[in-house]
Amino acid sequence: MEAIRRGPLLRRLREMTVGADGSVVPAAGALVNFASNDYLGLASHDALREAAKRAIDQYGIGAGASRLVCGTMTPHLQLERRLAQFKGVEAALTFSSGYAAAHGVIGALATEGDVLIFDKLLHACFIDAARGSKAVVRVFPHNHLGKLESLLEWAQQEHPQGRVLIATESIFSMDGDRAPLRELVALKKRFGALLLVDEAHALGVAGSHGRGLAHECEVHREVDILMGTMSKALGVSGGYLAGRRSLIDLLINRARSFIFSTAQPPALAAAAHAALELLASDEGERLRLALWQNIRQMNAQLPPAPGGSSATRRAESAIFPWIVGDEASAVDVSARLAEAGFFAPAIRYPTVARGAARLRLTISARHRPEQIQALTKCLSGLAL
Ligand SMILES: *Cc1c(COP(=O)(O)O)cnc(C)c1O
């Protein structure tokens, strides 16, 4: 701890309450929130509150056991059926978190002699899951199809009997850019590999009614494993995996984070179900279009970042990396934004590479145009 305290990477917990309008309220006073993954403002939506309250009245709080023992209740099954239908695939399975879903699928599908091929920017939950697996792990530079192709050739030669699993995010969590899903599907088919796509930041954001980027690219039935979380745009908590029935049956039998962990509380499953119904409704689509209106405004007004931008300046998602560079300056910029009334914590190593510290600015459907304008003006005015 002494060493950590001396450096610029000390992390602290902040106690927060959330205002009715989605603002965060730290002890010092309310700040406009540019850090949340609650892209549509569903975390405080009445439809979700009501669904959760009804489920608490009917089922109580805890599930009482793992799904396979006696923790599977009606809300879990209804949610899984609705998720599969919404995603346009045969079946879905829910986990207590996205982190647990990643561990479950990697453990169930990859063992000794198999090969895992990850995009360099793939979320830490997969890196951790791969560490616990006996499979060989290879990483390709971010979105680099040529390097991926060479790795697939290598895997075919060196591990001809092994299963090869490519994993990527559809919208990347810290850079906000997109994976070339159509090209990835073509490659995985050519090499007989499996493709996993983590849609954590695309669900509710990309595709009609927020079905995700795989849907937008019309490859949702060709991606072998669609992963996501209910903790971002759905505004709840819990992870999911979706795909063919045979995949889901295998996960029920082999995914250790599913088998050996207590089921998600039924009220959260009910709230996530309500969130999906909302996405599918006219109101949901209006919220999503309002989000995109705000994303376009941010894209037009955000000044260039001092450390350059790793993502292209196209409005590809609700995530805007504003790269400052060194860790101490990023913390300083964040503090100056807080003084001006905006909440955007510095994102530092190990969440992103050393020297690529940034503000990860996120947009929500609930921002008002003048709030986005004020933030971008404040950033323009910082002498860096
Ligand atoms: C947040 C996130 C996860 C983990 O999901 P939780 O439900 O928060 O555990 C997995 N993958 C990506 C890309 C994420 O951003």
The ligand as a MOL file (V3000), in Angstrom:
LIG
                    3D

  0  0  0     0  0            999 V3000
M  V30 BEGIN CTAB
M  V30 COUNTS 15 15 0 0 0
M  V30 BEGIN ATOM
M  V30 1 C -18.8590 -4.5900 -17.6520 0
M  V30 2 C -18.3180 -5.6030 -18.6250 0
M  V30 3 C -18.2950 -6.9660 -18.3220 0
M  V30 4 C -18.6380 -7.4850 -16.9520 0
M  V30 5 O -19.9940 -7.4410 -16.7420 0
M  V30 6 P -20.5400 -7.3150 -15.2330 0
M  V30 7 O -21.9580 -7.7140 -15.3980 0
M  V30 8 O -20.3480 -5.9180 -14.8150 0
M  V30 9 O -19.7660 -8.3040 -14.4270 0
M  V30 10 C -17.9050 -7.8410 -19.3080 0
M  V30 11 N -17.4990 -7.4080 -20.5330 0
M  V30 12 C -17.4700 -6.1020 -20.8360 0
M  V30 13 C -17.0160 -5.6690 -22.1870 0
M  V30 14 C -17.8640 -5.1580 -19.8960 0
M  V30 15 O -17.8000 -3.8500 -20.1800 0
M  V30 END ATOM
M  V30 BEGIN BOND
M  V30 1 1 1 2
M  V30 2 1 2 3
M  V30 3 2 2 14
M  V30 4 1 3 4
M  V30 5 2 3 10
M  V30 6 1 4 5
M  V30 7 1 5 6
M  V30 8 2 6 7
M  V30 9 1 6 8
M  V30 10 1 6 9
M  V30 11 1 10 11
M  V30 12 2 11 12
M  V30 13 1 12 13
M  V30 14 1 12 14
M  V30 15 1 14 15
M  V30 END BOND
M  V30 END CTAB
M  END
